Amino acid sequence: MSSVSEGAHSSETEDGRVQVFTKRRSDAPSGFFEAEAAGLRWLGEAGGARVVTVLGVEPGRIDLESLEPARPTEAHAVAFGRALAATHGAGAAAFGVPPGDWAGPTFIGNQALTTRPSGWRAWGAFFAAQRVLPYAERAAQRGSLGGADLRTVREACDRLASGDLDDGEPPARIHGDLWNGNVQWTPDGCVLIDPAASGGHRETDLAMLALFGCPFLDAIVAAYDDARPLRPGHEQRVRLHQLHPLAVHAASHGPSYAAPLVAAARSTLDLPAGADR
């Protein structure tokens, strides 16, 4: 059983006394919090969306700045959409590349995340092999995804791997686990926490925001699109890009995520050829 503790406390820094938010985990896998710190720093270097500041990290522990919560506002949502576009625009060397010069293991939640660079153009093959299939197969092994449903997911992955839905977009610098809980609303705007950062497709972050709902999502996407226009038909590709988080949740949280995962796979199979071009 995991032993996890979190809490804010005061600590002395070079700038004086600050509030520090500490996360500890006695059974953390090797590199667990170090990978989080590397992802935050890499995203922060983009100069786009603000990320929580890492104050210190060591095995089993990470110290972060303590964030003051605030109610979401449309103005902050608009600013966040524009900033996220800048983060993505900073790019990555390849699909699947790890954050910065981090060479250790990476994670999404408590599960391992493969970060094996897959080149500039083969997004579909990368997404199928590293972001969807491993978790769908794990869900099947745990009894959360039936055989027929797994076959449907595999068919969607076969289509992705064929390159039929590739669009030539360069790898983006993505958060990788951008559900609403990892966007903290503060008096100064939105701050990103808990990334699973890597080189990926920018629409994946936006699709994950849509999966569990996000305040002022329409304003975020509109501001993003204004700053860095999305390719036509992106609304129809949301379920395609949700295959990854749904497969992760099916593997982690059980059969309640099987039906939405299969629906996303069928939606992927129904996309017209070249829809991402």
Backbone bond lengths (Angstrom), bond angles and torsions (degrees), N, CA, C in turn:
res aa  C-N    CA-C-N  psi(-1)  N-CA   C-N-CA  omega(-1)  CA-C   N-CA-C  phi
1 M - - - 1.454 - - 1.527 109.47 -
2 S 1.333 116.72 138.55 1.452 120.86 178.72 1.513 110.91 -70.75
3 S 1.312 115.64 145.89 1.450 122.05 173.10 1.516 107.46 -119.21
4 V 1.344 116.31 100.68 1.449 121.68 -173.90 1.507 109.02 -119.60
5 S 1.334 116.19 136.44 1.456 119.84 174.80 1.504 109.08 -135.64
6 E 1.330 116.36 145.63 1.440 122.76 179.27 1.515 108.34 -136.01
7 G 1.318 116.52 152.09 1.446 118.22 175.56 1.506 112.49 174.57
8 A 1.334 115.07 156.42 1.454 121.61 178.29 1.512 110.01 -97.15
9 H 1.329 115.99 145.12 1.450 120.35 176.72 1.522 108.29 -155.09
10 S 1.302 116.47 163.53 1.464 120.61 178.86 1.512 109.98 -86.10
11 S 1.322 115.58 146.20 1.457 120.46 179.42 1.519 108.96 -148.31
12 E 1.310 116.71 150.05 1.456 121.36 179.25 1.522 109.96 -87.52
13 T 1.324 117.11 127.91 1.454 122.15 174.96 1.519 108.20 -124.22
14 E 1.328 116.15 178.65 1.462 120.45 179.55 1.527 111.56 -61.12
15 D 1.322 116.90 -27.75 1.458 120.97 -178.15 1.528 112.41 -92.16
16 G 1.301 117.31 3.80 1.461 120.18 -177.88 1.513 111.31 113.03
17 R 1.324 114.99 -165.23 1.453 120.41 -174.63 1.526 110.69 -80.84
18 V 1.322 118.12 129.43 1.460 122.36 -178.61 1.518 109.14 -133.54
19 Q 1.314 114.75 161.06 1.457 120.89 174.21 1.529 109.12 -85.41
20 V 1.298 115.50 129.40 1.464 121.84 -178.28 1.519 108.84 -116.96
21 F 1.326 115.73 136.02 1.458 121.36 175.41 1.529 107.28 -105.74
22 T 1.313 116.57 118.36 1.465 121.59 -175.64 1.520 110.49 -109.88
23 K 1.323 115.59 133.68 1.461 122.02 171.77 1.528 108.01 -114.35
24 R 1.314 115.40 130.96 1.467 121.15 178.19 1.519 109.48 -127.38
25 R 1.322 114.95 147.16 1.462 120.28 175.17 1.512 108.12 -148.37
26 S 1.305 116.22 114.44 1.466 120.13 -173.98 1.519 112.55 -67.49
27 D 1.347 116.86 -28.34 1.469 119.71 -178.41 1.522 111.92 -108.44
28 A 1.322 117.22 25.36 1.464 120.18 -178.78 1.524 110.72 -59.43
29 P 1.344 117.44 133.25 1.466 119.04 175.03 1.526 110.52 -60.55
30 S 1.297 115.78 157.81 1.467 120.76 178.28 1.525 110.05 -55.44
31 G 1.319 116.68 128.06 1.455 121.61 176.94 1.514 115.04 82.82
32 F 1.323 118.41 4.94 1.468 121.26 -172.93 1.528 111.82 -60.53
33 F 1.326 117.46 -58.02 1.465 120.00 -178.93 1.528 111.71 -76.94
34 E 1.315 116.69 -27.78 1.459 119.71 176.74 1.528 110.80 -64.42
35 A 1.339 117.09 -36.97 1.465 120.40 176.76 1.521 110.74 -66.79
36 E 1.328 116.93 -38.78 1.465 120.43 176.10 1.519 110.74 -60.05
37 A 1.323 115.93 -46.29 1.466 120.39 179.56 1.523 111.16 -61.87
38 A 1.339 117.07 -42.23 1.465 120.27 179.78 1.522 111.14 -63.34
39 G 1.330 116.43 -40.59 1.458 119.86 178.68 1.513 112.43 -64.89
40 L 1.326 116.92 -42.71 1.464 120.64 178.76 1.527 110.86 -62.53
41 R 1.306 116.37 -43.74 1.468 119.18 -178.23 1.525 111.00 -66.23
42 W 1.308 116.91 -40.51 1.474 121.16 -179.90 1.518 110.82 -64.47
43 L 1.317 116.55 -43.70 1.456 119.58 177.22 1.520 110.84 -65.26
44 G 1.315 116.72 -40.00 1.454 120.53 179.88 1.508 113.18 -64.28
45 E 1.336 116.67 -33.73 1.464 120.77 -179.75 1.526 112.10 -64.93
46 A 1.334 117.07 -17.10 1.463 120.15 -179.20 1.523 111.89 -69.92
47 G 1.329 117.53 -21.77 1.453 120.38 -179.33 1.513 113.74 73.02
48 G 1.326 117.58 21.02 1.455 121.61 179.56 1.520 111.32 -106.63
49 A 1.330 116.50 -110.60 1.459 120.64 179.60 1.530 110.00 -63.50
50 R 1.305 115.25 138.11 1.462 119.77 178.66 1.527 109.77 -69.15
51 V 1.327 116.46 141.81 1.455 122.04 175.27 1.520 108.53 -120.64
52 V 1.319 115.60 155.16 1.457 119.76 177.50 1.526 109.22 -62.87
53 T 1.321 116.31 140.81 1.461 121.04 -177.45 1.518 111.46 -79.71
54 V 1.330 116.22 131.32 1.466 121.71 175.61 1.523 108.01 -84.81
55 L 1.324 116.86 122.12 1.463 121.82 -179.69 1.523 112.15 -99.17
56 G 1.318 116.26 -19.79 1.454 120.25 178.76 1.511 109.87 178.93
57 V 1.323 116.50 150.80 1.459 120.66 178.62 1.520 108.96 -149.85
58 E 1.311 115.17 144.00 1.459 122.33 176.56 1.523 106.82 -156.97
59 P 1.318 118.42 167.40 1.465 119.29 -179.92 1.531 111.38 -52.94
60 G 1.333 115.14 126.36 1.461 120.86 177.22 1.508 115.50 81.17
61 R 1.350 118.40 5.30 1.466 119.42 -175.69 1.528 110.48 -158.48
62 I 1.345 114.68 143.65 1.459 121.16 170.76 1.523 108.29 -139.86
63 D 1.332 116.35 136.60 1.462 123.29 176.62 1.518 108.29 -108.19
64 L 1.327 115.80 126.91 1.451 122.63 -177.94 1.521 109.84 -126.09
65 E 1.324 116.51 158.90 1.458 118.24 171.98 1.527 108.88 -63.16
66 S 1.314 116.39 142.53 1.463 121.30 177.29 1.522 108.71 -83.01
67 L 1.323 116.95 127.54 1.458 121.73 -175.56 1.526 110.67 -98.32
68 E 1.316 115.92 137.41 1.464 121.33 177.05 1.523 108.70 -86.94
69 P 1.325 118.18 121.76 1.464 119.48 -178.45 1.523 112.20 -74.51
70 A 1.328 115.20 153.93 1.456 121.67 177.28 1.529 108.32 -150.79
71 R 1.326 116.07 162.83 1.457 120.52 178.44 1.533 109.51 -71.26
72 P 1.330 117.40 141.53 1.466 119.97 175.93 1.529 110.81 -62.86
73 T 1.316 115.57 144.66 1.459 121.54 175.24 1.515 109.39 -132.02
74 E 1.324 115.76 155.07 1.465 119.51 179.39 1.527 111.07 -65.83
75 A 1.326 116.57 -35.79 1.465 119.29 179.52 1.524 111.21 -62.10
76 H 1.333 116.66 -42.89 1.459 119.37 178.13 1.527 111.19 -68.97
77 A 1.336 116.64 -32.33 1.459 119.80 177.46 1.525 110.86 -64.59
78 V 1.333 116.27 -43.77 1.465 120.46 178.48 1.526 110.41 -61.53
79 A 1.326 116.11 -45.55 1.467 119.61 179.36 1.525 110.93 -62.63
80 F 1.327 116.46 -37.53 1.464 119.90 179.69 1.520 111.07 -67.00
81 G 1.331 117.60 -42.13 1.462 119.95 178.74 1.516 111.80 -58.18
82 R 1.318 116.33 -43.76 1.461 119.97 178.77 1.529 111.40 -66.54
83 A 1.332 115.73 -41.18 1.462 119.53 -178.79 1.526 111.48 -67.39
84 L 1.333 116.96 -38.41 1.462 120.03 178.94 1.526 110.65 -63.85
85 A 1.320 116.63 -37.00 1.464 120.13 176.02 1.525 110.75 -60.35
86 A 1.329 116.50 -38.26 1.468 119.81 178.25 1.523 111.19 -68.62
87 T 1.328 116.97 -39.66 1.467 120.13 176.90 1.520 110.58 -59.35
88 H 1.322 116.46 -50.21 1.465 120.23 178.97 1.522 110.86 -60.15
89 G 1.330 116.01 -39.37 1.448 120.31 -177.18 1.515 114.08 -66.55
90 A 1.338 117.00 -19.21 1.470 119.62 176.56 1.516 111.11 -64.61
91 G 1.321 116.78 -22.86 1.453 121.47 170.93 1.516 115.44 75.58
92 A 1.321 113.72 177.59 1.460 123.66 178.83 1.519 107.46 -145.60
93 A 1.311 116.39 158.76 1.466 120.14 -176.17 1.522 112.68 -68.24
94 A 1.335 117.00 -26.23 1.463 120.82 -177.79 1.520 108.57 -166.94
95 F 1.318 116.99 161.82 1.456 120.39 169.61 1.528 108.14 -64.43
96 G 1.316 115.99 132.08 1.460 120.35 178.39 1.504 114.90 88.72
97 V 1.326 118.29 -2.42 1.465 119.48 -179.08 1.528 109.47 -67.26
98 P 1.330 118.64 141.62 1.459 120.82 177.37 1.518 111.18 -72.98
99 P 1.323 117.34 168.73 1.464 119.83 -178.34 1.526 112.89 -70.91
100 G 1.325 115.93 123.06 1.464 121.24 176.50 1.515 112.48 58.19
101 D 1.338 115.35 -132.76 1.459 119.96 -179.74 1.523 111.85 -99.81
102 W 1.346 116.87 17.61 1.461 120.44 179.52 1.523 110.20 -66.11
103 A 1.315 116.84 126.48 1.465 121.47 -177.32 1.519 111.98 -116.06
104 G 1.332 117.34 5.71 1.456 120.73 -179.14 1.523 112.28 -92.15
105 P 1.317 116.96 -170.33 1.464 121.18 179.48 1.519 111.07 -69.03
106 T 1.326 116.15 155.76 1.460 121.95 176.48 1.528 108.72 -127.62
107 F 1.333 114.92 161.69 1.459 120.25 -170.95 1.523 110.74 -142.95
108 I 1.343 115.08 155.26 1.451 121.87 165.72 1.518 105.78 -126.49
109 G 1.330 116.72 113.37 1.451 119.55 -168.84 1.514 108.66 62.55
110 N 1.325 115.58 -128.87 1.466 120.41 178.54 1.522 112.89 -96.50
111 Q 1.322 117.40 2.23 1.454 120.46 -176.57 1.529 111.96 -100.83
112 A 1.308 115.21 148.18 1.462 120.42 177.24 1.521 110.26 -63.64
113 L 1.330 115.80 145.37 1.457 122.80 178.24 1.528 107.89 -125.77
114 T 1.321 116.54 124.03 1.461 119.99 178.97 1.523 109.75 -76.65
115 T 1.312 116.64 130.24 1.467 121.33 173.33 1.521 107.36 -126.25
116 R 1.324 114.18 81.27 1.460 122.32 -179.58 1.529 107.64 -116.79
117 P 1.307 118.60 109.94 1.467 120.59 -175.68 1.517 112.41 -52.45
118 S 1.352 115.69 135.40 1.459 120.91 -175.17 1.518 113.30 -124.48
119 G 1.314 117.07 20.15 1.455 119.18 175.83 1.515 113.14 90.38
120 W 1.333 115.63 -174.07 1.456 121.76 -173.32 1.512 113.51 -94.28
121 R 1.297 118.40 -29.73 1.465 119.40 -169.61 1.526 114.56 -110.82
122 A 1.304 118.54 -20.44 1.454 120.22 -173.24 1.532 111.46 -89.49
123 W 1.349 116.61 58.72 1.461 119.05 -179.29 1.526 111.23 -63.73
124 G 1.320 117.82 -45.23 1.457 120.50 -175.82 1.521 112.33 -60.43
125 A 1.339 116.60 -43.26 1.460 119.99 179.03 1.519 110.70 -64.28
126 F 1.335 116.83 -41.70 1.465 120.69 176.66 1.526 111.17 -61.58
127 F 1.327 116.70 -48.31 1.462 121.30 -175.86 1.525 110.67 -62.09
128 A 1.327 116.57 -42.86 1.464 120.43 179.85 1.528 111.24 -65.23
129 A 1.345 116.49 -49.20 1.463 120.60 -171.44 1.522 113.43 -76.62
130 Q 1.344 117.46 -33.65 1.463 119.33 -173.13 1.522 114.06 -108.53
131 R 1.340 117.69 -19.60 1.456 119.17 -173.56 1.521 114.99 -116.25
132 V 1.316 118.56 -18.19 1.464 119.54 -176.30 1.528 112.06 -118.58
133 L 1.323 117.12 -60.35 1.466 120.39 -173.17 1.533 114.49 -56.87
134 P 1.333 120.30 -45.22 1.471 118.32 -177.13 1.523 112.94 -57.86
135 Y 1.329 116.88 -37.87 1.460 120.21 -177.24 1.528 111.46 -80.30
136 A 1.338 116.24 -35.75 1.466 118.87 176.04 1.528 110.63 -63.53
137 E 1.319 116.50 -41.56 1.464 119.55 179.30 1.525 111.42 -68.63
138 R 1.330 116.57 -34.94 1.458 119.98 175.92 1.526 110.32 -65.65
139 A 1.337 116.24 -39.88 1.459 120.07 177.74 1.526 110.72 -62.77
140 A 1.338 116.26 -39.12 1.465 120.00 178.27 1.520 110.80 -66.32
141 Q 1.333 116.93 -40.97 1.458 120.74 178.66 1.530 111.92 -62.16
142 R 1.318 116.18 -31.27 1.467 121.02 -179.15 1.518 112.49 -90.33
143 G 1.329 116.67 3.82 1.453 120.35 176.89 1.509 114.76 81.89
144 S 1.333 116.95 14.24 1.465 120.38 -177.77 1.522 112.88 -94.40
145 L 1.323 117.38 -9.71 1.451 121.92 -177.29 1.520 108.23 -139.98
146 G 1.335 116.16 118.95 1.458 121.02 -177.39 1.513 113.10 -70.31
147 G 1.324 115.24 166.32 1.457 120.52 -176.25 1.513 113.27 -60.74
148 A 1.350 117.82 -45.37 1.462 120.49 -179.85 1.522 110.72 -65.00
149 D 1.324 116.14 -38.69 1.464 119.84 179.29 1.520 111.34 -68.05
150 L 1.316 117.13 -38.38 1.458 120.08 176.60 1.521 110.30 -62.98
151 R 1.318 117.04 -38.42 1.467 119.71 178.50 1.533 110.71 -62.48
152 T 1.328 117.18 -38.50 1.460 120.41 177.94 1.527 110.89 -63.12
153 V 1.327 116.43 -43.45 1.463 120.35 177.97 1.526 109.86 -63.61
154 R 1.311 117.10 -41.43 1.466 119.95 178.77 1.524 111.32 -63.26
155 E 1.327 117.25 -37.61 1.466 120.21 177.97 1.530 110.32 -62.95
156 A 1.336 116.00 -41.71 1.465 119.30 177.22 1.522 110.48 -63.14
157 C 1.321 116.32 -39.48 1.466 120.11 178.77 1.522 111.53 -67.78
158 D 1.318 117.30 -35.52 1.464 120.37 175.91 1.526 110.25 -61.38
159 R 1.329 115.66 -40.54 1.464 117.99 178.80 1.526 111.03 -66.67
160 L 1.318 116.35 -42.10 1.460 119.75 176.50 1.526 110.76 -59.75
161 A 1.323 116.43 -46.16 1.462 120.84 -177.19 1.522 112.27 -64.13
162 S 1.317 117.06 -25.72 1.463 120.74 -179.55 1.523 112.33 -69.93
163 G 1.341 116.73 -16.19 1.454 120.50 -177.08 1.511 113.67 86.86
164 D 1.324 117.73 3.09 1.453 121.64 -176.27 1.528 112.70 -61.82
165 L 1.325 116.61 -27.30 1.460 120.68 -177.81 1.525 112.96 -108.98
166 D 1.319 117.43 9.20 1.461 119.99 175.14 1.527 109.63 -69.45
167 D 1.326 116.39 151.34 1.460 119.71 -174.47 1.519 114.41 -129.50
168 G 1.315 118.49 -0.22 1.452 120.82 178.51 1.512 114.66 82.04
169 E 1.338 117.94 1.56 1.467 119.36 176.98 1.530 109.61 -67.85
170 P 1.328 117.65 142.15 1.464 119.30 177.91 1.516 110.82 -73.33
171 P 1.320 117.67 160.00 1.468 120.59 178.39 1.527 110.59 -60.84
172 A 1.315 115.56 136.14 1.459 121.86 177.85 1.523 109.94 -100.39
173 R 1.307 115.77 159.11 1.465 121.96 175.24 1.522 106.81 -88.80
174 I 1.347 117.26 96.04 1.456 119.54 -171.74 1.526 112.34 -106.04
175 H 1.330 114.53 154.22 1.461 122.10 175.61 1.519 110.11 -67.50
176 G 1.333 117.03 -45.23 1.451 121.73 173.24 1.510 116.08 91.05
177 D 1.337 118.00 -17.38 1.468 121.10 177.07 1.527 108.23 -142.30
178 L 1.329 115.06 49.85 1.459 121.12 -167.73 1.532 112.18 -88.51
179 W 1.322 115.59 60.36 1.460 118.35 170.08 1.528 107.94 -86.60
180 N 1.327 115.81 168.37 1.457 121.27 -172.94 1.525 113.33 -54.77
181 G 1.332 117.78 -35.60 1.457 120.61 -177.97 1.510 113.75 -66.41
182 N 1.319 117.36 -17.97 1.460 120.78 178.95 1.523 112.80 -98.44
183 V 1.337 115.70 9.91 1.465 122.12 170.43 1.515 106.76 -113.19
184 Q 1.308 117.16 107.69 1.455 121.93 -178.57 1.527 109.81 -94.31
185 W 1.336 115.66 125.74 1.459 121.53 179.12 1.523 108.09 -91.40
186 T 1.322 116.36 122.86 1.457 122.49 -178.19 1.537 108.78 -125.08
187 P 1.339 117.99 170.77 1.471 119.26 177.81 1.523 113.20 -59.19
188 D 1.332 117.18 -23.82 1.465 121.10 -178.79 1.524 113.45 -98.84
189 G 1.336 117.09 3.00 1.453 119.98 179.42 1.518 112.68 122.09
190 C 1.327 116.91 -169.00 1.457 122.53 -175.41 1.527 111.05 -82.63
191 V 1.334 115.15 141.28 1.462 122.37 179.10 1.526 107.93 -130.25
192 L 1.322 116.79 132.74 1.465 121.65 -179.55 1.523 110.78 -87.99
193 I 1.337 115.66 140.78 1.456 122.74 175.74 1.530 108.48 -132.40
194 D 1.325 116.36 169.58 1.471 124.80 169.09 1.531 115.27 46.30
195 P 1.312 119.20 59.52 1.464 119.64 -178.98 1.525 113.53 -80.36
196 A 1.335 113.43 162.09 1.464 122.57 165.02 1.522 104.65 -123.93
197 A 1.318 115.56 59.50 1.459 122.82 -165.34 1.522 112.98 -69.76
198 S 1.325 114.40 142.10 1.468 121.22 175.35 1.512 107.74 -170.02
199 G 1.311 116.11 177.30 1.453 120.50 171.03 1.514 109.45 -76.81
200 G 1.327 117.28 127.10 1.457 120.80 -177.95 1.507 111.40 -155.05
201 H 1.311 116.48 -168.14 1.459 122.54 177.25 1.514 108.52 -91.24
202 R 1.326 117.16 133.10 1.458 120.42 -174.95 1.522 113.08 -62.38
203 E 1.331 117.24 -29.30 1.461 119.02 179.72 1.523 112.21 -66.72
204 T 1.320 117.72 -19.96 1.468 120.34 179.51 1.519 110.74 -65.97
205 D 1.328 118.01 -42.87 1.462 120.32 176.87 1.520 111.05 -61.14
206 L 1.321 117.52 -44.98 1.460 120.91 -178.69 1.525 111.30 -65.54
207 A 1.331 116.75 -38.49 1.461 120.29 178.49 1.525 111.39 -66.33
208 M 1.338 116.68 -34.99 1.458 119.09 178.58 1.520 110.90 -69.33
209 L 1.328 117.36 -36.31 1.465 119.92 174.84 1.521 110.68 -58.94
210 A 1.325 116.71 -37.02 1.454 121.21 -177.92 1.528 112.90 -76.34
211 L 1.320 117.69 -22.47 1.459 120.86 -171.48 1.520 112.91 -62.31
212 F 1.321 117.82 -47.01 1.455 121.42 -177.76 1.521 112.18 -109.80
213 G 1.318 116.87 9.00 1.447 120.92 178.80 1.513 111.89 84.26
214 C 1.318 116.02 144.64 1.457 121.85 178.91 1.523 107.15 -147.46
215 P 1.316 118.85 136.09 1.463 119.92 177.74 1.527 111.63 -55.97
216 F 1.332 115.09 135.00 1.469 121.36 176.78 1.528 112.33 56.67
217 L 1.340 115.88 37.89 1.467 119.37 -177.85 1.528 111.54 -59.41
218 D 1.331 117.36 -41.73 1.466 119.77 -179.46 1.522 110.88 -59.47
219 A 1.338 116.59 -39.33 1.466 120.21 179.31 1.521 110.81 -67.94
220 I 1.338 117.26 -37.52 1.461 121.20 178.09 1.530 110.22 -62.07
221 V 1.339 115.59 -49.44 1.465 119.73 -176.43 1.528 110.91 -67.40
222 A 1.333 116.82 -39.44 1.460 119.33 179.59 1.531 111.27 -64.13
223 A 1.325 116.51 -42.47 1.470 119.96 178.73 1.519 110.63 -66.52
224 Y 1.332 116.62 -39.26 1.470 120.98 176.35 1.528 109.76 -59.99
225 D 1.318 115.72 -49.07 1.463 121.24 -176.97 1.524 111.04 -63.25
226 D 1.316 116.47 -33.86 1.460 120.51 177.79 1.536 110.63 -68.48
227 A 1.331 115.67 -38.13 1.464 120.17 -177.89 1.523 112.28 -78.53
228 R 1.315 116.22 -37.33 1.469 121.19 -176.88 1.524 107.26 -147.88
229 P 1.324 117.21 87.83 1.464 121.21 -169.31 1.525 113.59 -51.34
230 L 1.319 114.11 135.87 1.459 121.69 176.63 1.521 109.38 -83.08
231 R 1.314 116.07 155.31 1.454 120.26 -179.69 1.517 109.87 -70.76
232 P 1.333 118.43 147.68 1.467 121.06 179.24 1.524 111.37 -53.87
233 G 1.318 115.77 142.10 1.456 121.09 177.67 1.510 115.16 85.51
234 H 1.334 117.22 11.19 1.472 118.49 -176.86 1.518 111.93 -62.66
235 E 1.340 117.28 -28.11 1.471 119.29 179.17 1.528 111.11 -63.76
236 Q 1.329 116.91 -34.54 1.469 120.75 -179.76 1.531 112.34 -76.86
237 R 1.326 117.20 -12.92 1.462 120.38 -177.73 1.529 113.09 -99.66
238 V 1.324 116.88 4.12 1.464 119.40 -177.46 1.525 111.04 -58.79
239 R 1.321 117.23 -47.22 1.476 119.17 -178.20 1.521 111.70 -64.98
240 L 1.316 117.16 -35.35 1.467 120.22 174.94 1.521 110.15 -54.78
241 H 1.317 117.04 -48.14 1.461 120.85 -176.92 1.524 112.71 -77.00
242 Q 1.330 117.03 -13.08 1.463 120.31 175.82 1.528 112.59 -85.14
243 L 1.317 117.28 -4.72 1.468 119.61 178.44 1.525 111.22 -55.59
244 H 1.321 116.80 -41.01 1.467 119.96 -177.64 1.524 112.56 -63.55
245 P 1.334 120.55 -58.54 1.464 118.40 -179.02 1.517 113.21 -62.53
246 L 1.314 117.90 -33.96 1.464 119.46 179.02 1.530 111.16 -67.33
247 A 1.327 117.21 -39.22 1.469 119.83 177.32 1.522 110.70 -66.16
248 V 1.345 116.63 -40.57 1.466 120.52 177.01 1.521 110.14 -60.47
249 H 1.319 117.24 -44.74 1.461 120.30 -178.64 1.524 111.77 -69.47
250 A 1.315 117.62 -35.27 1.459 119.47 176.06 1.520 110.78 -62.43
251 A 1.331 116.27 -38.36 1.466 120.36 178.85 1.520 111.77 -72.55
252 S 1.338 116.76 -33.16 1.464 120.44 -174.68 1.518 113.56 -91.02
253 H 1.338 116.25 -38.42 1.460 119.93 -167.52 1.517 114.73 -117.10
254 G 1.316 118.05 0.96 1.443 118.98 170.35 1.519 116.82 101.74
255 P 1.341 116.05 -171.53 1.470 122.38 -168.36 1.518 115.19 -68.01
256 S 1.324 119.81 -12.97 1.466 119.73 179.14 1.521 111.73 -62.90
257 Y 1.336 117.65 -19.41 1.458 121.15 179.30 1.528 112.12 -96.95
258 A 1.323 117.88 -0.57 1.463 120.04 -178.78 1.523 111.19 -66.44
259 A 1.323 117.26 -47.29 1.470 120.20 -177.00 1.519 111.67 -61.92
260 P 1.349 120.33 -48.41 1.463 118.22 177.48 1.524 113.54 -63.41
261 L 1.344 117.36 -32.84 1.461 119.88 177.69 1.524 110.29 -64.88
262 V 1.321 117.00 -45.31 1.462 120.49 -179.99 1.528 110.35 -65.92
263 A 1.342 117.05 -38.70 1.469 119.87 177.11 1.520 110.79 -61.52
264 A 1.331 117.33 -39.85 1.453 120.68 177.79 1.525 110.85 -66.11
265 A 1.340 116.87 -37.96 1.462 120.31 177.52 1.522 110.88 -64.45
266 R 1.329 117.07 -42.83 1.468 119.85 178.95 1.528 111.07 -65.15
267 S 1.335 115.88 -38.03 1.458 119.21 176.94 1.524 110.80 -62.00
268 T 1.318 116.47 -38.62 1.464 121.24 177.49 1.524 110.77 -63.67
269 L 1.315 116.15 -41.93 1.462 119.99 179.23 1.523 111.86 -66.78
270 D 1.344 116.82 -27.53 1.455 120.63 -177.74 1.524 113.56 -85.69
271 L 1.328 118.11 -10.60 1.457 119.82 179.56 1.534 109.48 -62.13
272 P 1.325 118.05 137.90 1.471 119.12 177.47 1.510 111.47 -65.43
273 A 1.297 116.21 151.18 1.460 120.71 -179.62 1.513 109.75 -57.98
274 G 1.341 114.23 136.37 1.453 118.54 178.68 1.517 113.56 74.02
275 A 1.352 118.01 17.51 1.463 120.63 -176.14 1.497 112.10 -64.64
276 D 1.322 117.41 -24.25 1.472 120.80 -177.41 1.524 110.95 -92.04
277 R 1.328 118.59 3.98 1.463 119.80 -175.62 1.520 110.68 -94.60
